[in-house]
């Protein structure tokens, strides 16, 4: 038996093989045969790259998804662009501002007319000549019949309508006042009541003017300020220096009508630099005459002349053209504006010095 064992050992040695240890043939213990715990199953599942748990719970996967969150941050400019689109509402505000500016610009002349009306009639009283009141009423009627100004803002539109209505109502009140003054024996009681009616209309007109001025943030009385005075002898000197050109206009008319004669009451507006910015017929002022002369000042009547009005429009236009080229001494402040009435007379003692009214 011993010899047989030695033979087996020798053969095994010759083959270079090692015998397994006795532990290799040992059976597993009960602990080794126990089932894996759930935690171990989870770990095992995580180690399996294709498993569902590996896709859902592995920290590596959440790290892989982090760039997705980063990409959402990269998409943040989309939100920023929505903020950039916020100024989309701004154009509507800009359009509203431009619309209001356009409305105020359109209403500017109307407001200035109304303020001029209030200014002129506040200066008048029961001693104002009836012919001056008539001219004021005629001009207010002209303004009331003019085309209405259309604006987008409903409140400004309402005020614009009230301004136009104020022209008409004030004209009616002025005509009533004039009627009370042209009687052979003026009724002071009726004249006083008529004057009170004019004042009531002026109060209404001033209220509308303030309303528009407040909404437009402007001062409607600004254009009425800063009046200058040009001495009459200065006006006469400038006119006489240029009378030759005016006489030439008249002689052209004489060729067509040898009996042509009459006067042209020239109404001038002279700016702060001494330049004539307006020259028109004081007897027939156009509807777009400057507001400084659109309504006559109650206290200053135009110089009178025995000569009738000159009835040749071509000659009138030629003479007015000469006046537009005149230059007068500038006011001391170089800002004030002067209005002058100078009647030019042709054919009826036209060499005599003309009276001059400077306002």
Backbone torsions as a table, in degrees:
resi	resn	phi	psi	omega
1	UNK	NA	-44.8	179.1
2	UNK	-64.9	-37.4	-179.7
3	UNK	-66.6	-38.8	179.2
4	UNK	-64.0	-37.2	179.7
5	UNK	-67.1	-42.4	178.5
6	UNK	-61.9	-36.9	179.6
7	UNK	-64.8	-41.0	179.5
8	UNK	-65.1	-39.9	179.5
9	UNK	-65.6	-40.4	179.5
10	UNK	-64.6	-45.3	179.0
11	UNK	-61.8	-41.5	179.6
12	UNK	-63.5	-39.2	178.3
13	UNK	-65.9	-41.3	179.4
14	UNK	-61.5	-36.7	-179.6
15	UNK	-78.0	-7.5	178.4
16	UNK	70.6	27.8	-178.9
17	UNK	-106.5	143.9	178.1
18	UNK	-99.9	139.4	178.8
19	UNK	-73.0	141.9	176.7
20	UNK	-66.3	149.2	-179.7
21	UNK	-73.1	157.8	180.0
22	UNK	-58.8	-27.3	-178.5
23	UNK	-68.6	-19.9	-179.2
24	UNK	-67.6	-25.5	-178.7
25	UNK	-96.5	5.2	-177.4
26	UNK	-77.9	146.2	179.0
27	UNK	-79.8	149.5	178.2
28	UNK	-66.4	147.3	179.4
29	UNK	-77.5	162.7	177.9
30	UNK	-59.2	-33.9	178.7
31	UNK	-65.4	-35.5	-179.5
32	UNK	-71.3	-25.2	178.5
33	UNK	-83.6	-3.1	-177.8
34	UNK	-67.8	148.6	-179.8
35	UNK	-71.0	150.0	179.7
36	UNK	-67.6	149.1	179.5
37	UNK	-75.5	160.6	177.4
38	UNK	-56.9	-38.2	178.6
39	UNK	-61.4	-41.6	179.1
40	UNK	-65.2	-38.7	176.3
41	UNK	-59.8	-40.3	178.9
42	UNK	-62.4	-45.0	178.5
43	UNK	-61.4	-40.9	179.1
44	UNK	-63.7	-39.9	179.3
45	UNK	-65.6	-38.5	179.5
46	UNK	-65.1	-31.7	179.1
47	UNK	-72.9	-14.6	177.6
48	UNK	-90.1	107.8	-171.1
49	UNK	-63.4	-24.7	-177.1
50	UNK	-94.0	-0.4	-175.9
51	UNK	-74.9	159.7	179.0
52	UNK	-64.7	-41.2	179.7
53	UNK	-62.7	-35.0	178.6
54	UNK	-64.8	-36.3	-179.9
55	UNK	-74.1	-34.1	-172.6
56	UNK	-93.1	-37.5	-170.1
57	UNK	-111.9	-10.3	-176.5
58	UNK	-68.0	133.5	177.4
59	UNK	-60.8	-29.6	178.8
60	UNK	-61.9	-36.8	-179.2
61	UNK	-66.2	-41.5	178.2
62	UNK	-63.6	-36.0	175.6
63	UNK	-65.8	-34.5	178.6
64	UNK	-68.1	-29.9	179.9
65	UNK	-82.3	-9.7	-179.2
66	UNK	-55.6	-41.4	177.5
67	UNK	-59.3	-24.1	177.5
68	UNK	-63.6	-44.2	175.8
69	UNK	-62.6	-39.8	178.0
70	UNK	-62.4	-38.2	178.9
71	UNK	-64.8	-33.5	175.4
72	UNK	-65.1	-35.3	174.9
73	UNK	-67.5	-36.2	176.3
74	UNK	-63.5	-28.8	177.1
75	UNK	-81.5	-1.8	179.3
76	UNK	-54.5	-36.2	176.7
77	UNK	-55.0	-21.2	176.2
78	UNK	-63.6	-42.8	175.3
79	UNK	-65.2	-39.4	178.4
80	UNK	-62.5	-37.2	178.9
81	UNK	-64.8	-32.0	175.3
82	UNK	-65.2	-34.9	174.8
83	UNK	-67.8	-37.5	177.3
84	UNK	-64.5	-27.8	178.4
85	UNK	-79.6	-5.3	178.7
86	UNK	-56.0	-38.8	178.0
87	UNK	-61.8	-1.5	176.2
88	UNK	-60.0	-31.8	177.2
89	UNK	-75.3	-21.3	-178.6
90	UNK	-64.4	-41.8	178.6
91	UNK	-54.8	-34.3	178.2
92	UNK	-63.4	-39.1	176.5
93	UNK	-67.0	-40.2	178.4
94	UNK	-63.3	-40.3	179.0
95	UNK	-64.7	-39.0	178.5
96	UNK	-63.9	-41.1	179.2
97	UNK	-64.5	-42.3	179.1
98	UNK	-65.8	-37.4	178.5
99	UNK	-64.1	-42.9	178.6
100	UNK	-64.9	-39.7	178.2
101	UNK	-63.3	-41.1	178.6
102	UNK	-65.9	-39.6	178.0
103	UNK	-61.6	-46.2	-178.0
104	UNK	-65.3	-37.3	178.6
105	UNK	-65.7	-40.0	179.4
106	UNK	-67.2	-34.3	-178.3
107	UNK	-84.0	-11.1	-177.5
108	UNK	-51.7	-52.4	179.3
109	UNK	-60.9	-37.2	179.5
110	UNK	-64.9	-41.8	-179.9
111	UNK	-66.4	-39.4	179.9
112	UNK	-68.0	-37.1	175.5
113	UNK	-61.7	-46.2	-178.8
114	UNK	-64.0	-41.3	179.5
115	UNK	-67.2	-35.9	176.5
116	UNK	-65.3	-41.1	177.6
117	UNK	-58.6	-46.7	-179.7
118	UNK	-63.0	-43.1	-177.5
119	UNK	-62.9	-46.7	-176.8
120	UNK	-65.7	-47.9	-175.1
121	UNK	-73.2	-24.7	173.8
122	UNK	-65.5	-31.5	-179.5
123	UNK	-77.6	-19.9	-177.2
124	UNK	-78.7	164.2	176.8
125	UNK	-154.1	-166.0	-177.4
126	UNK	-70.9	-10.5	178.3
127	UNK	-93.7	-1.0	178.9
128	UNK	-65.5	131.3	-178.6
129	UNK	-58.9	139.7	179.4
130	UNK	-57.6	-33.6	-179.9
131	UNK	-66.9	-31.1	176.1
132	UNK	-68.8	-42.7	177.7
133	UNK	-61.5	-37.0	179.2
134	UNK	-65.0	-42.5	178.2
135	UNK	-63.0	-39.2	177.9
136	UNK	-63.1	-45.8	-179.6
137	UNK	-62.9	-40.4	178.7
138	UNK	-62.2	-41.9	-179.4
139	UNK	-67.8	-38.8	177.9
140	UNK	-64.7	-38.0	176.3
141	UNK	-63.4	-39.1	178.9
142	UNK	-62.6	-43.9	178.5
143	UNK	-66.2	-38.3	-179.3
144	UNK	-66.2	-31.5	-178.7
145	UNK	-86.9	-9.4	-178.6
146	UNK	-65.0	160.5	-180.0
147	UNK	-60.4	134.9	-177.7
148	UNK	-70.5	149.9	178.7
149	UNK	-90.0	125.8	-179.9
150	UNK	-99.8	129.6	-179.9
151	UNK	-128.7	159.0	-177.9
152	UNK	-80.9	-36.6	-178.0
153	UNK	-70.8	124.7	-176.3
154	UNK	-64.9	-36.2	-179.5
155	UNK	-70.0	-40.9	176.8
156	UNK	-66.7	-34.7	176.4
157	UNK	-63.6	-38.7	176.9
158	UNK	-64.7	-43.8	179.1
159	UNK	-64.3	-37.9	178.5
160	UNK	-62.0	-40.1	177.4
161	UNK	-65.3	-38.6	179.4
162	UNK	-67.1	-35.0	177.2
163	UNK	-62.3	-46.1	-179.7
164	UNK	-63.8	-39.7	177.6
165	UNK	-66.9	-33.2	179.4
166	UNK	-64.9	-38.3	176.9
167	UNK	-58.2	-45.7	-177.0
168	UNK	-67.3	-46.2	-179.1
169	UNK	-64.9	-40.2	-179.0
170	UNK	-67.7	-37.7	176.8
171	UNK	-60.0	-43.0	178.6
172	UNK	-62.4	-41.6	179.3
173	UNK	-65.6	-38.9	179.7
174	UNK	-66.6	-38.8	179.0
175	UNK	-66.1	-36.4	175.9
176	UNK	-64.3	-40.2	178.3
177	UNK	-64.5	-43.4	179.4
178	UNK	-62.2	-41.8	-179.2
179	UNK	-61.2	-34.2	179.9
180	UNK	-74.9	-14.4	-176.5
181	UNK	-101.4	-13.7	-176.2
182	UNK	-98.2	8.1	175.8
183	UNK	-71.2	156.7	176.8
184	UNK	-58.4	-40.4	174.6
185	UNK	-124.8	93.9	-176.1
186	UNK	-54.4	135.1	176.9
187	UNK	-87.7	104.1	-176.0
188	UNK	-63.6	-31.1	179.1
189	UNK	-66.5	-46.5	177.7
190	UNK	-66.2	-39.2	178.6
191	UNK	-63.0	-40.8	178.2
192	UNK	-64.0	-40.7	177.9
193	UNK	-65.8	-39.2	178.9
194	UNK	-67.1	-38.3	177.7
195	UNK	-64.6	-39.2	176.9
196	UNK	-62.8	-36.4	176.4
197	UNK	-64.0	-38.7	176.3
198	UNK	-62.7	-43.0	-179.5
199	UNK	-61.9	-40.0	178.9
200	UNK	-62.5	-42.0	178.6
201	UNK	-66.4	-36.3	178.0
202	UNK	-65.9	-37.3	177.6
203	UNK	-62.7	-41.7	178.5
204	UNK	-65.2	-43.4	179.1
205	UNK	-63.2	-41.6	179.2
206	UNK	-64.1	-35.6	179.0
207	UNK	-64.4	-42.7	178.4
208	UNK	-66.0	-40.9	178.4
209	UNK	-59.5	-44.5	179.3
210	UNK	-64.3	-36.3	179.8
211	UNK	-63.5	-47.6	179.7
212	UNK	-67.0	-41.9	-179.6
213	UNK	-62.5	-36.9	179.1
214	UNK	-67.5	-41.4	179.6
215	UNK	-71.9	-33.0	-179.7
216	UNK	-91.8	-2.6	178.7
217	UNK	53.8	51.9	-179.4
218	UNK	-137.1	168.1	177.5
219	UNK	-113.3	101.4	-175.8
220	UNK	-66.5	-17.1	-177.8
221	UNK	-88.0	-5.3	-178.0
222	UNK	-56.4	-45.4	-177.9
223	UNK	-65.2	-15.3	-177.0
224	UNK	-87.7	-9.4	-176.3
225	UNK	-89.5	164.7	175.5
226	UNK	77.2	54.9	178.2
227	UNK	-90.7	141.0	178.3
228	UNK	-112.2	165.6	178.9
229	UNK	-125.7	126.6	175.3
230	UNK	-105.3	120.2	-178.6
231	UNK	-57.4	141.2	-178.3
232	UNK	-55.9	-38.4	-178.4
233	UNK	-66.3	-28.7	177.1
234	UNK	-70.4	-40.6	178.3
235	UNK	-63.1	-44.9	-179.9
236	UNK	-61.3	-42.7	-179.1
237	UNK	-61.6	-45.7	-178.7
238	UNK	-65.1	-41.1	-178.6
239	UNK	-66.7	-43.9	-178.1
240	UNK	-65.1	-31.9	178.1
241	UNK	-65.9	-23.1	-177.7
242	UNK	-116.7	16.6	-175.3
243	UNK	-70.5	-23.7	179.5
244	UNK	-59.4	-43.2	179.5
245	UNK	-66.7	-35.7	177.8
246	UNK	-67.7	-40.1	179.0
247	UNK	-63.0	-35.5	178.2
248	UNK	-63.9	-36.5	176.4
249	UNK	-62.2	-42.1	-179.0
250	UNK	-67.2	-38.8	-178.6
251	UNK	-66.8	-28.7	173.9
252	UNK	-64.5	-39.1	177.7
253	UNK	-68.7	-32.7	179.3
254	UNK	-63.9	-30.8	179.8
255	UNK	-63.5	-31.4	178.4
256	UNK	-88.9	-33.1	-177.7
257	UNK	-139.0	95.7	-177.3
258	UNK	-61.9	-18.0	-179.6
259	UNK	-96.7	10.9	-176.9
260	UNK	-65.4	130.1	175.4
261	UNK	-159.5	165.9	176.6
262	UNK	142.2	-173.6	-176.2
263	UNK	-119.6	155.6	174.3
264	UNK	-127.0	103.3	177.4
265	UNK	-77.3	100.9	-175.1
266	UNK	-85.8	126.4	177.8
267	UNK	-105.3	122.5	-175.1
268	UNK	-115.7	149.4	167.2
269	UNK	-122.0	123.2	-177.1
270	UNK	-115.2	126.2	-176.4
271	UNK	-83.2	-175.0	-176.1
272	UNK	-67.4	-12.4	177.2
273	UNK	-100.6	4.0	-178.7
274	UNK	84.6	8.9	-179.0
275	UNK	-90.6	140.2	178.0
276	UNK	-79.4	116.0	-179.8
277	UNK	-98.8	-12.1	177.8
278	UNK	-154.7	138.4	173.0
279	UNK	-142.8	120.6	-177.3
280	UNK	-147.0	169.9	178.2
281	UNK	-78.5	117.8	-177.8
282	UNK	-66.6	-26.3	178.7
283	UNK	-75.7	-29.1	-178.0
284	UNK	-133.0	68.9	-179.4
285	UNK	-68.0	136.9	178.6
286	UNK	-70.8	164.5	-178.8
287	UNK	-63.2	-28.3	-178.6
288	UNK	-97.7	23.4	178.0
289	UNK	-61.7	147.4	179.0
290	UNK	-54.6	148.0	-175.4
291	UNK	-65.4	-23.7	179.4
292	UNK	-63.9	-25.4	-177.6
293	UNK	-123.2	1.6	-178.1
294	UNK	-60.7	-38.2	175.6
295	UNK	-114.1	132.3	-178.9
296	UNK	-70.4	145.0	174.6
297	UNK	-71.4	126.9	-176.0
298	UNK	-58.4	-30.8	-175.6
299	UNK	-88.2	-2.1	-176.3
300	UNK	-129.6	102.6	177.9
301	UNK	-86.6	147.2	179.1
302	UNK	-65.4	146.3	179.9
303	UNK	-57.0	137.8	-178.6
304	UNK	-89.1	157.8	177.7
305	UNK	-152.2	141.5	178.3
306	UNK	-71.1	-13.6	-177.2
307	UNK	-75.0	143.8	176.1
308	UNK	-74.6	163.2	176.1
309	UNK	-60.7	141.6	178.6
310	UNK	-75.7	125.0	-172.2
311	UNK	-103.2	50.1	175.4
312	UNK	-137.1	103.5	-173.5
313	UNK	-64.7	-31.8	179.3
314	UNK	-64.8	-41.6	177.8
315	UNK	-67.0	-42.0	179.0
316	UNK	-59.2	-47.3	-179.0
317	UNK	-63.2	-38.0	179.2
318	UNK	-64.3	-44.3	179.4
319	UNK	-64.9	-42.0	178.9
320	UNK	-63.1	-34.2	176.6
321	UNK	-63.2	-37.3	176.9
322	UNK	-64.7	-43.1	179.7
323	UNK	-62.2	-34.6	-178.9
324	UNK	-65.7	-21.0	179.3
325	UNK	-93.0	0.8	-178.9
326	UNK	-75.2	154.9	174.2
327	UNK	-126.7	131.9	179.4
328	UNK	-112.7	160.2	175.6
329	UNK	-58.0	136.7	-178.7
330	UNK	-74.1	146.1	175.6
331	UNK	-60.9	160.2	-176.6
332	UNK	-60.3	-37.0	-178.0
333	UNK	-87.4	-5.6	-179.9
334	UNK	57.0	21.9	-179.5
335	UNK	-129.1	-31.4	-173.4
336	UNK	-70.1	159.4	-179.5
337	UNK	-119.0	138.4	-179.6
338	UNK	-118.2	146.5	172.2
339	UNK	-118.0	138.1	-174.9
340	UNK	-135.5	139.9	171.2
341	UNK	-114.6	122.7	-179.0
342	UNK	-133.3	110.2	179.1
343	UNK	-82.8	122.8	176.1
344	UNK	-98.1	127.1	-174.9
345	UNK	-114.1	132.3	178.1
346	UNK	-124.7	134.2	173.4
347	UNK	85.7	-23.6	179.7
348	UNK	-116.9	90.0	-179.7
349	UNK	49.7	49.4	-172.4
350	UNK	-76.3	1.2	178.4
351	UNK	-94.2	-7.2	-178.8
352	UNK	-76.7	151.0	177.6
353	UNK	-61.8	135.6	179.7
354	UNK	-87.1	145.5	172.9
355	UNK	-70.8	154.1	-176.1
356	UNK	-134.3	138.2	173.6
357	UNK	-118.0	121.0	177.6
358	UNK	-113.5	127.1	-176.0
359	UNK	-109.4	NA	NA
